[in-house]
Amino acid sequence: MKVIMLYRPSSEHARAVESFLRDLLRQHDVSERNLRQVNVDTREGISLCSIYDIMTYPSVVVTTDEGGFIKSWEGTLPLMDELMSYAYV
């Protein structure tokens, strides 16, 4: 499982997103290599938003290791337990 966090680092949501990611790494068994923070204003961010049809930020996308779509949340951060339930599918 890979978790992709799409957000704008200079937005009002940045602090909440970064805190969420720190807590996710600390409280759950998520490797840093499976957790990506992507700025939506970069080429990669624009591409990922297009691929996964993301229109609002912050957004979280859960994919398989090969990039297959599993679940996404747009505009709000999910509960950590809800996010982690997809890790054990």
C-alpha positions as CSV (number, residue, x, y, z in Angstrom):
1,M,0.0,0.0,0.0
2,K,1.1,3.5,-0.8
3,V,-0.3,6.7,0.7
4,I,-0.1,9.9,-1.4
5,M,-0.9,13.2,0.3
6,L,-1.7,15.9,-2.2
7,Y,-1.7,19.5,-0.8
8,R,-0.2,22.9,-1.1
9,P,2.6,23.4,1.4
10,S,2.0,27.2,1.6
11,S,-1.8,26.9,2.3
12,E,-3.7,27.1,5.5
13,H,-4.0,23.3,5.5
14,A,-0.2,22.7,5.5
15,R,0.2,22.5,9.3
16,A,-2.7,20.0,9.7
17,V,-1.4,17.8,6.9
18,E,2.1,17.7,8.1
19,S,1.0,17.0,11.6
20,F,-1.3,14.2,10.3
21,L,1.6,12.6,8.4
22,R,3.9,12.8,11.4
23,D,1.3,11.1,13.6
24,L,0.7,8.5,10.9
25,L,4.3,7.5,10.8
26,R,4.6,7.5,14.6
27,Q,1.4,5.7,15.5
28,H,1.0,3.2,12.7
29,D,3.3,0.8,10.9
30,V,3.8,2.9,7.8
31,S,7.2,3.1,6.1
32,E,8.3,6.5,4.9
33,R,9.0,5.0,1.5
34,N,5.2,4.2,1.3
35,L,4.2,7.7,2.2
36,R,4.5,10.5,-0.3
37,Q,3.9,14.2,0.2
38,V,3.2,15.9,-3.2
39,N,2.8,19.6,-3.8
40,V,-0.2,20.0,-6.2
41,D,1.5,22.9,-7.9
42,T,4.4,20.8,-9.3
43,R,4.5,18.8,-12.5
44,E,4.2,15.6,-10.5
45,G,1.3,16.9,-8.5
46,I,-0.6,18.1,-11.5
47,S,-0.1,14.7,-13.1
48,L,-1.3,12.8,-10.1
49,C,-4.3,15.0,-9.7
50,S,-5.2,14.3,-13.3
51,I,-4.6,10.5,-13.0
52,Y,-6.7,10.1,-9.8
53,D,-9.2,12.9,-10.7
54,I,-8.5,15.0,-7.6
55,M,-10.1,18.5,-7.6
56,T,-9.9,19.7,-4.0
57,Y,-7.1,19.8,-1.4
58,P,-5.8,18.4,0.8
59,S,-6.4,15.0,-0.6
60,V,-5.3,11.5,0.3
61,V,-5.0,8.7,-2.2
62,V,-4.3,5.1,-1.3
63,T,-2.9,2.9,-4.0
64,T,-1.5,-0.6,-4.4
65,D,2.3,-0.8,-4.7
66,E,1.9,-0.9,-8.5
67,G,-0.2,2.3,-8.5
68,G,-3.7,0.8,-8.7
69,F,-6.3,3.0,-7.2
70,I,-7.9,1.8,-3.9
71,K,-9.5,4.8,-2.1
72,S,-9.3,8.6,-1.9
73,W,-10.5,11.4,0.3
74,E,-10.8,14.9,-1.0
75,G,-11.0,18.2,0.9
76,T,-10.6,16.7,4.4
77,L,-8.2,14.3,6.1
78,P,-9.6,10.9,6.9
79,L,-9.4,9.3,10.3
80,M,-6.1,7.4,10.7
81,D,-7.9,4.2,11.6
82,E,-10.0,4.5,8.5
83,L,-7.0,5.1,6.3
84,M,-5.0,2.2,7.9
85,S,-7.9,-0.2,7.4
86,Y,-7.0,-0.1,3.7
87,A,-3.4,-1.2,4.5
88,Y,-4.5,-4.6,5.5
89,V,-6.8,-5.3,2.5
